[in-house]
Amino acid sequence: MLDVVKVMVKPLIVVAASKGILLKFQPSALKLLAKEGYDPEMGARPLRRLLQTKLEDPMAEMLLREDLGAGMVLKVGVKANQLKFESVNE
């Protein structure tokens, strides 16, 4: 499942890079997405929706608030069993 998560976040990394943002995932973040995005009956199908709500939507909000922009690094980790975002200038 972790391999599926890595494949599914690659397009997000590419889109972020096209906006001048370096998107970095800590292993703990990928593991959390793999755990929460898997359903025994549906397999990895819920992962797409999870990526939208837990990753893409918060990133879009950060862009709109201008907390994230070109030349920045967005580090995605885990804190208190939730995804944690930290944006820093390169």
Summary of the structure (lengths in Angstrom):
residues: 90
radius of gyration: 12.9
end to end distance: 31.3
largest distance: 42.3
contacts: 245
relative contact order: 0.20
helix: 51%
strand: 26%
